[in-house]
C-alpha cells in the first residue's frame, strides 16, 4: 500500500468553499487528516483478493419491482398546507436563502 494520503491546503480550501463551510485553520488541518484516513481505509480494499467473489447485481436476489402502485387520494388544499407555516408569500412557504451570491 502507498504512503498515507495527504491533502494540500489548496484542496481543503476548495472543498470547504464548495461545501460553503467557513473553517478555521485548525479545522482545516483536522479535515485534511480525516479525509486522508478515509481514503487510506478505502485503499485497503485494493489489497483484498476478490478473484473468487461473484459480482453482485443487487443485494436481494429475485427482487423484481420495488415500486408501489399509484393510488390517487385527496391531497391537502393550499390553505391547509400553509396553515402552520411560519412564513408565507403569494401562496407558498417562504424559506431562507441557502445559496450565497458571488
C-alpha positions as CSV (number, residue, x, y, z in Angstrom):
1,X,0.0,0.0,0.0
2,X,1.2,3.5,-0.8
3,X,2.1,6.2,1.7
4,X,-0.6,7.9,3.7
5,X,-2.8,10.2,1.6
6,X,-2.3,13.9,2.3
7,X,-4.5,16.8,1.2
8,X,-2.9,20.2,0.3
9,X,-4.1,23.4,1.9
10,X,-5.5,24.4,-1.6
11,X,-7.5,21.2,-1.8
12,X,-9.0,21.7,1.6
13,X,-9.8,25.3,0.8
14,X,-11.5,24.2,-2.4
15,X,-13.5,21.5,-0.6
16,X,-14.6,23.9,2.2
17,X,-15.6,26.5,-0.4
18,X,-17.7,24.0,-2.4
19,X,-19.4,22.9,0.9
20,X,-20.0,26.6,1.9
21,X,-18.0,26.0,5.1
22,X,-16.0,28.7,6.8
23,X,-13.3,26.6,8.6
24,X,-10.6,27.8,10.9
25,X,-7.0,26.7,10.2
26,X,-7.2,24.1,13.0
27,X,-10.5,22.7,11.5
28,X,-8.8,22.6,8.0
29,X,-5.9,20.6,9.4
30,X,-8.2,18.2,11.2
31,X,-10.3,17.8,8.0
32,X,-7.2,17.0,5.9
33,X,-6.2,14.3,8.3
34,X,-9.7,12.8,8.5
35,X,-10.1,12.8,4.7
36,X,-6.7,11.2,4.3
37,X,-7.6,8.5,6.8
38,X,-10.9,7.8,5.0
39,X,-9.1,7.4,1.6
40,X,-6.4,5.2,3.1
41,X,-9.1,2.9,4.6
42,X,-10.7,2.5,1.1
43,X,-7.2,1.8,-0.4
44,X,-7.1,-1.3,1.8
45,X,-9.8,-2.8,-0.4
46,X,-7.2,-2.9,-3.2
47,X,-5.2,-5.4,-1.2
48,X,-8.1,-7.9,-1.0
49,X,-8.3,-10.9,-3.2
50,X,-11.7,-10.8,-4.8
51,X,-10.9,-13.1,-7.7
52,X,-13.3,-15.8,-6.4
53,X,-16.1,-13.4,-5.5
54,X,-19.0,-13.4,-7.9
55,X,-20.1,-9.8,-8.8
56,X,-23.4,-8.8,-7.1
57,X,-26.0,-7.1,-9.1
58,X,-28.4,-6.5,-6.2
59,X,-28.2,-7.4,-2.5
60,X,-31.6,-9.1,-2.6
61,X,-31.9,-12.0,-5.0
62,X,-35.1,-12.2,-7.1
63,X,-36.3,-8.7,-6.3
64,X,-38.4,-7.5,-9.3
65,X,-40.4,-4.3,-8.9
66,X,-39.9,-2.2,-5.8
67,X,-42.4,0.5,-6.9
68,X,-45.8,0.8,-5.3
69,X,-48.9,1.1,-7.3
70,X,-50.0,4.7,-7.8
71,X,-53.1,5.4,-5.8
72,X,-54.9,8.7,-6.1
73,X,-56.3,10.3,-3.0
74,X,-57.4,13.7,-1.8
75,X,-54.5,15.9,-1.0
76,X,-54.3,19.0,1.2
77,X,-55.7,22.2,-0.1
78,X,-53.3,25.2,-0.4
79,X,-54.8,26.8,2.8
80,X,-54.4,23.5,4.8
81,X,-50.8,23.1,3.6
82,X,-49.9,26.7,4.6
83,X,-51.8,27.0,7.9
84,X,-48.9,26.0,10.1
85,X,-46.1,27.7,8.0
86,X,-44.5,30.5,9.9
87,X,-43.6,32.5,6.8
88,X,-45.7,32.6,3.7
89,X,-45.7,34.6,0.5
90,X,-48.0,34.6,-2.5
91,X,-49.5,31.2,-1.6
92,X,-46.1,29.5,-1.0
93,X,-44.0,28.7,2.1
94,X,-41.2,31.3,2.3
95,X,-37.8,29.7,3.2
96,X,-34.4,31.4,3.9
97,X,-31.9,31.7,1.0
98,X,-29.4,28.9,1.1
99,X,-27.1,29.9,-1.7
100,X,-24.6,32.8,-1.4
101,X,-24.3,35.4,-4.1
102,X,-20.9,35.7,-5.8
